Amino acid sequence: MNTEIVKLNNTHDDLAIIRRAAKLVEDGELVVFPTETVYGIAARASADTIAKLDEIKNRDLEKHYTLHVSSPSVIENYIPNIAPRIRRLIDNALPGPLTLVFDVSKDIELLEKKFSKEVMDIIYKNKSIGLRCPDNAVATTLLSLVDAQVVAPSANIGGEAPATDAQMAYEMLNTKVAMILDCGPCREKQSSTVVRVKGSGFEILREGCVSLDDLKSMSEMKIVFVCTGNTCRSPMAAAIFANALAKKIGCAIDQLPDLGYIVSSAGVMAAIDQPASQNSLDVCGDMGLDISGHKSRGLGEREILESDIIYVMSNSHRERILSFYPEVASKCRLLLKNGDIPDPFGGDVDIYRECASKIEEAINERLGELTL
């Protein structure tokens, strides 16, 4: 079988070619296609097709084949529970040159009911799965058109460097694959970064286009607590939440930023650089929490737009924020679900203790909603 190599020219004719390539993949043939990193070999997740792929790749049977998907939203079909921090990473990094390897051992029985044994044996290896969503229009279109799960290792024979253009792929894979979609050189010309997801954390298994600093930046989960003046309720809430979150994760409070959790507070009408009120300091101190370094600040546009969750103390705070930024409605939430947390400003220490107790109760309920 001579391999057909087809040049795509960014015209309407390309779609018909990609449809033909998708049909070949559905029929169990191998098709080479471009991604932003290197060229890949698209293969249907079926035993006979994978046998062809194994022969070409001289594959170690213990290694994964990575499932390729057309959109980040498709990932939820294969991973039942995704921690908020990892969801943020997916939202910010994909489509892109990143492969995520998830442990699904806790959900394996659920997945076995969803997929055939043949598919499970191929895409879930040792109760884990590798997922990739390429940032390339041809790749995305091809994957969306194939009515089957598609795995796609790099386009090369075992032991050779991955192809970064169609000619390299042709020289290695002529007669071994049915078609090569030629879109010129790949943008990155190096493999994707492979990351193992571990709960809400991750570790790099293979360095590639995305650096560790990039991963940390793209996966930060920002949670801000908002009141009026940022001297009473919101700094107490931020301290109580950080303490509860650290206990749930099993780390020290000062380790939260390194683990990707940024907890802060602000006010909708705050004066700048005011300390926390004395009663707030005393109540938090009784709880073993130190907010002596707190300085008040106003809630800014960037923080509103970039935060993952905005917890407000009263409905008036929410209404004020949404009057300027209605697009954040889904993430701007009352901390206490069934009402406001009254402002203790001007009250005695017992009023502050009652306020802190309501805040703690609300936080415990809210924290239970987060898959961390």
N, C-alpha and C positions, 0 to 999 in steps of 0.2 A: 504494500500500500504506500503510494507516494503521498506525502503530506501536502495539503493545499495551503498556501500562504496567501492571505488576502489583505490588501492594503486598505485601511479605512481612511477616508478623506474628510471627515466631519461634514457630511452631506446627508440628505434624506435617504440615500441609498444604503447608508451604514446600518440603519435599523433592520432592513431586510437581511443583511449579512449576519447581524448579531442574532436575529431570530433563527436563522439556519444553524448557527453555531449552538444555540441553546437546544435546538431539536437534536443535534448530534449528541450533546451531553445527556439529554434525557434518554436517548437510545443506547447509552452505555459507551459512547466513544469518548476519546480524550481530546480536549481543545485547549490550546495555549492562548492565554489572553493577558493583556497588560494590567498592571496595577501601578500605583504611584511609587512603589519600591522596586520590585523586580517582576518579571513575567512569571505567571503561574500556570499550572496545568489543572484545568477544571475537570473534575471527575464526579460522577454520580455516586452517592453513598450506597453502593450495592456490592456484594461479594465479588461478582465477576469483573466489574470495572476496577475495583481496588486491587484485584490480582494482577491486572495489566499494569497498574500504577506501581505496585510493589516490584514488579520485574524491571521496570524502567529505572526506578529510584534505588534499587538494591537496598530496600528499606529495612532498618532494624525493626523487628516486629513489636518491640516494646515502645517505639516512638509513636507520638500522636500524628494523626492527620488533622489539620485545622479546618473547622467548618467555616466557610465563607458565607456572609450574608449581605443582602443588598442595602440594608438600613439598620442603624442602631436600635430602632424600635423592635426589630425582629429578635434581638437577643433575649428578650423576656420570654419568648416561646421555649427557650432551651434552659434558662436559669430561673427557677421559680422564685427565689428570694435574693434580692440584690441589696446590699447595704447602701444607705444614702450616700456615703462618701464615694463608693464605687460607681453608683449611678451618676454622680456628678462627673467623675472621670470619663464615663462613657459619653455623657452629654457634651463634654468639652473636647474630648480627644478623637471621637469617631464621628464620621468616617475619617480614617487616618492611619498612619503607619505603625499601628499598635496591635499586638495579638494578646488577648487576655485568656488565661487558663484558670478555669473555675473548678473548685472542689464541689461536687454535687452529691457526695456520699449520703448526706442527710435526706436528700430528696430523690434518691435513685429509684425507690419503689414507685413514687409518683410518676417519674419519667418513663419507667418501664411500661406503665399503663398507657402512656401517650404515644410511644414510638414502637415500631416493630423491633424484634430481636436483632434482625440484620442491621438496621440503622443504629441501634444501641451499641452493637459490637464494634461499629466503625467510628462513630462520632463521640462516644463516651468510653474512654480508655482508662481503666483503673479508677472508675467512678469520678472522672474529671473530663472536662471538655475545653478545647481551645477554640476561640472565636475571633474572627477577623472581619472587619468591614472596610474594604478598600476605599480610598479617596480617588476614584477614577471613574469617569462617566461610562466608559465602555464596560468596565468590570461591573459597575452597579447595574447597568442595563442587562447584561448577560445574566447575572445572578437573579435578577427579578423575573426574568423570562423562563428560567428553568423550573419546571414543576417537580422538584425533588431537592433533597439536601445535597449540597455541593461541597466537597473538600478540594483544596487547591494548594498543593505544595509548590515550591519554586520550580521553575522550568529548567531542569538540568538532569543529566544522568548522574547516578551515584558517584560522588567524589569530585565532581566538577563544580565550578563556581556557577551560581544562578545567572540566568540570562537577563541582561538589562536592556536588550533590544531584540527585535524579532529575528534578525539574522543569526545572532548567537543561539537562539532557541532552535532555529531551523538546522543549523550545523550539528547540533547535538541530538535533535529529536526527529529529524526527517525519517519517515517510514514508521515511526513509533507512535505518532499522534495523527488524528484525522485532519486537524485544521490549526493554523496559527493566525490569530488576528493581529495584524501589524499596525501599531499606532506610534511607531518611532521609539526613541529612547525613553526609558522610565525617568520620572522627575527626580527621584531621590537616589536611584542607582545603588541602594543598599537595602538589606533586609529590614523588616519591621522589628521593633523592640518587642520582646516576649516577656510578659509579666504574669507571675502567679498571684492570683487573688487569694488572700487569707483573711476571711471575714471582712473587716473594714480596712485592712491593710494589704500590702502587696510587696513582692520582691521581684527584682529583675532576674530572669533566667537567661536572657540573651540580649546583649546591648545592640541597639540599632539606631533608628532615626530619632527616637524620642528619649531624651535624657531623664535621669532621676529627678533633677530639678524641675523639668517640665511636668513630670508625673505628679510631683508634690503640689505644684502650682495649680494644675488642672483638677486636682482631686480635693482641694481644701473645701471643707464644709463650714460655711459661715452662718452663725446663729447670733442674732442681735435681739436684746431685750430693750423695750422702749417704754418710757413713762413721760412725764411732762418736763421736769427739771433735771433729771438724771442725777439726783443726789440721794434718793431714798429707795423707791421700789425697784427700779431697773438695775442699779448696781447690786442690790441684795439678790435679785433674781438671777443675775449673771453668775454671781459667786455660788449660790445654791445649786444652780444647774451644772456648773463646771465640776463641782464636788460630786454631785450625783452621777454625772457622765463618766468621770474618772473611775469611780467605784464600779460602774457597770462594765467598763472596758477592762479594768484591772490595771490602772496606771496611776501615776501621781498627777496632780492637777497641772503642774508645770510641764508635763510631757504631752499634754493635749495638742499644742500647736505642731509638735513634731509628728504626731499621728494624724494630722490633717484637720483638726477641729479648732476653729477660731470662734471663741465665745466672747461677746462684747456687750456693751450697753450704751444707750444714747437717749437724748430727750428731744421731744418735738419743739420745746420752747426753752431750751437749756442755756443758761449763762456758761461761759467758757471757763474751765479750770477751777471750778468750785469743788471742795472736798465733799465726800459723803457726809451726811448729817451725823451728829454725834450718836443719836439713838440707833441709827443704822449700823454704825461702827460697833456699838455695844452689843446689839442683838446678834450681829454676825460673829462677833468675838465669842459670845456664849455658845455659838454653834461650831466653834473651831475654825472659823473662816476669817481671813484678814483682808479687809478692803481699804486699809489705811492709805494705800497708794492711789486710790481712785481720784480722778479728776473729771468733772462733768464736761460733756461736749454735745453739740447738736447733731441730729441725725441728718446726714447729707444725701444728696442724690445718688452718688456712686454706691454708697453703702446700701441704700434702698434697693437699687437695681441688682447689685451683685450678691447680696445675702441670699442664702438658701431658705432660711426661715426668719420671719420677723414676728416675735411674740410681743404683743402690746398689753398694757395693763388695763386699758378700758376701751370701750367702743368708740369713744371720742377720739382717741389716738388713731385707731384704725381708719375712721372716717376722714381724719385730717390727712393721713398718708395717701389714702385712695383718691382723695379729691385732686391730688396732683399726679398720682401714679396709679391709675386704675388697673394697669396691666399686672400689678403685683398682688392682686386680690387673693389668689390661690395660696400664696405663701405668707400673707400678712394675717396673723391669727390672734385671737384673744388667748392669753395664757390660761385664764380660768374659763373653761368652756361655757359655763352657764351664767356668766356675768362679769362685772368689773371687779378689780381688786382696788378697794378704796385707798386714796392717798392718805398716808399717815402723817403728812407734814403738819407740824404744829402740835401733834399729840404727844402724850407721854410715852415712856418706854414700853408700857404694856400694850398700847395701841400698835407700836412697831412690832412687838412680839406676835400679836394677832395677825398683822399683815404678813410677816415672815412665814407664819404657819400656813396661811392660805397660799402663799407663793410656793412653799415646799410641797404642799398637797397637789397643787396644780402641776408642778414640774414632774412629780412622780408619775402622774397620769400621762402627761405629754411624753415623757421619756419612754414609757412603755409602748408608745406608738411607733417609735423609731427602731428600725432594724439595724443594729450597729455591729 
